[in-house]
């Protein structure tokens, strides 16, 4: 059974909106400030969070590990 072209076109458009574009993805910042290790922990809902590195908190986003 053939699907109407409008139906298939609609699915293609909706699918393309669900995929993040390069402009929306966070990028690694090679000029980040000093980092420190954050230990892994368990959230109240039972989700396990692995340890990770992060930069010291401050008033700017320019020196974060990942930037928008």
TORSE-177875 format. One record per residue (C-alpha): residue in three letters; x, y, z. Coordinates in steps of 0.5 Angstrom, whole numbers, m for minus. Example, Ala and Ser with C-alpha at 12.3 -4.5 7.8 and 13.67 -1.06 7.14 Angstrom:
 res  east north    up
 Ala    25    m9    16
 Ser    27    m2    14
! end
This chain:
 res  east north    up
 Unk     0     0     0
 Unk     3     7    m2
 Unk     4    12     3
 Unk     2    19     1
 Unk     8    24     0
 Unk     5    29     5
 Unk     6    24    10
 Unk    13    22     9
 Unk    15    29     8
 Unk    12    30    15
 Unk    16    25    18
 Unk    22    27    15
 Unk    21    34    17
 Unk    19    32    24
 Unk    25    27    24
 Unk    30    33    22
 Unk    28    37    28
 Unk    29    32    33
 Unk    37    31    31
 Unk    41    37    35
 Unk    45    41    30
 Unk    52    43    30
 Unk    50    50    33
 Unk    46    47    39
 Unk    52    42    41
 Unk    57    44    46
 Unk    64    45    44
 Unk    70    43    48
 Unk    74    49    50
 Unk    82    48    50
 Unk    83    55    53
 Unk    79    53    60
 Unk    81    55    66
 Unk    84    50    72
 Unk    80    44    73
 Unk    79    39    79
 Unk    76    32    80
 Unk    69    32    82
 Unk    67    25    86
 Unk    62    20    83
 Unk    55    20    87
 Unk    48    18    88
 Unk    42    22    87
 Unk    36    22    91
 Unk    33    18    85
 Unk    38    13    85
 Unk    42    15    79
 Unk    49    14    79
 Unk    53    20    77
 Unk    60    18    75
 Unk    66    22    77
 Unk    68    28    72
 Unk    73    34    71
 Unk    70    41    72
 Unk    73    48    72
 Unk    72    53    78
 Unk    66    56    79
 Unk    66    64    77
 Unk    62    69    74
 Unk    64    68    67
 Unk    62    62    62
 Unk    69    64    57
 Unk    73    59    61
 Unk    69    53    62
 Unk    71    46    59
 Unk    65    46    55
 Unk    61    52    52
 Unk    55    53    48
! end
